[in-house]
Amino acid sequence: MPNRLSLILILAASAALVISLALAESALGAPVTKITFQKGEVFVASGKNGPWIELRKGVTIAEGKFIKTAKDGVVELTLPDNSILRLAPNTLFKLNQAFFPKKKPIDFFCRVFLGTIWAKVTKAFGHLRGTFNIQTPTAVAGVRGTAYNLKVASNKSTVISVYEGKVGVQPPLIVEGGPKEKIEWPVQVSEKKWEEIILRQFQRLHIGPDGRPGKPGSFDPEQEKDKWVIWNQGRDANQR
């Protein structure tokens, strides 16, 4: 058995390793995302298929983590620039990248595999904002100071509704397991390749399960009685 001095040295070395790993993680900018509101059952995992552990308000989420909400689960993620993402019940989400350096462009990227997410993105960084992208199976939504609602159905179709600002919608990107590149899909939309569709305030876009976008249309927010949207707008107003 090791003597007392050896045991103390072993414990000290272990503690130093833990601290160094924590500092290294902090230097890399992860975890950076706080859970600032949580209702019902919400789970987190390192892989898409789990194992899942219950998530609690006040913890932080590192890059690469998956979040899943149950049928009664709602969770709010607050980023370092005070941008907000809220996941509705029955949503599967991944935080791919969240890089928020000081006085440099940010690089934020996440994926919504299924469900509904509300995004309230700040305008604080101006020309230094960088990229803030949310990907679904059939689209990538890039924003610049925006509030919008995004829904992904079980058939992989996507609906994006813009309530403030504007959103640039593009075909998906291959970001895992290979180089980043645009998927040539669909090949033709109105006799030309789909590159980007700009949605402005009170415009909505439906993208089918085959990846083909419809024509952007306007909607009247006063005529819609979506409880999820109303709740998010009220929470946004109270957080200003």
Buried (B, 14 or more C-beta within 10 A) or exposed (E): EEEEEEEEEEEEEEEEEEEEEEEEEEEEBBBBBBBBBBEEBBBBBEEEEEEBEEBEEEEEBBBBBBBBBBEEBBBBBBBBBEBBBBBBBBBBBBBBBBBBEEEEEBBBBBBBBBBBBBBBBBEEBEEEBBBBBBBBBBBBBBBBBBBBBBBBBEEBBBBBBBBBBBBBBBBBBEBEEEEEEBEEEBEEBEEEEBEEBEBEBBBBBBBBEEBBBEEBEEEEEEEEEEEBBEBBBEBBEEEE
